[in-house]
Amino acid sequence: SLNESSRQSCETRAVNNGNCGQFCKDEDEGVVCSCVDGYALGDDNKTCIPVGMKPRLKFILWDAHRIFTAFWECWCGCRWERLAINTEQVWFCGGTILNEYFILTAAHCVTDSKKLQVIVGMVDREEEGPSTATHRVEKIIPYDEFDSKSFDGDIALIKLKEPITFSEDVIPACLPEEDFANDVLMNQTFGIISGFGNSFERAEPVRRMKVLQVPYVNKRTCRRALKNLVTSNMFCAGYSKDGQDACQGDGGGPHVTEYNGTYFATGIISWGEGCGKKGKYGIYTKLSSFLPWVRSVLTQNS
């Protein structure tokens, strides 16, 4: 009943998010729920119902290490290529589709780039799928205060010249609100990363995109393991002894967290001490620290 929900507050967020399906605000009359773009509030004023295509995951193969080869039916495998001028070498970084023109990635991926291409919908590095498309870049916007020594502020946005055509395979990730990201999403057990796994210590890239569920690691454990190199704009995720971490992803690639069937962008694959070394974790840019910056860039450049 209404009385029941009005006695609730969003402070119970980490437990039940004030019974809201997505975003929760405390107003004078009690809890007020709202939804991210692409979702509408249901008749109960709590649940969020998808309007149009619903982001979902389709898993093809599951193997022993909880790494699954998969393709995304949402914010799908946004791949983009960095070409080094005058060499034969091609690097990959990853990214997350935010809308038809913008890709979220790491600043360290774009600091010395001469020529960038963004490839969306790529699942197999050797075979083009029906949704694979290459896009030219109009503008690269790295975070002004990115520190290339500490990797603090490792975030950038890329604006494309032509819009992405969305399909069942290519759908953007949802941008959360700051409180919801900090109190709800980052209190979930797991996030999800993806990529071709060739950005750390020259690891041999895989042909098909890998997807990995990585547990959130609390800040104290993280700082202990990495000798206080972790700033308040970063977070740790991964396994302490399993050998599975962001080696499976790509620098700049997506860290997303599922809540009530919706996938929200929560981080950017940034750095790690050694590839899957015992007691070390993958380090991610904490997106919630930069949401005001991201929103202002999107507004100013749309």
PyMOL commands that set and color helices and strands:
alter all, ss='L'
color gray80, all
select helices_A, chain A and resi 2-7+10-19+107-110+178-183+185-187+219-225+246-248+287-301
alter helices_A, ss='H'
color red, helices_A
select strands_A, chain A and resi 23-27+30-34+39-41+48-50+56-62+67-73+79-83+90-94+96-97+102-105+115-120+133-142+156-160+190-195+210-217+234-237+254-259+262-272+282-286
alter strands_A, ss='S'
color yellow, strands_A
deselect
rebuild
show_as cartoon
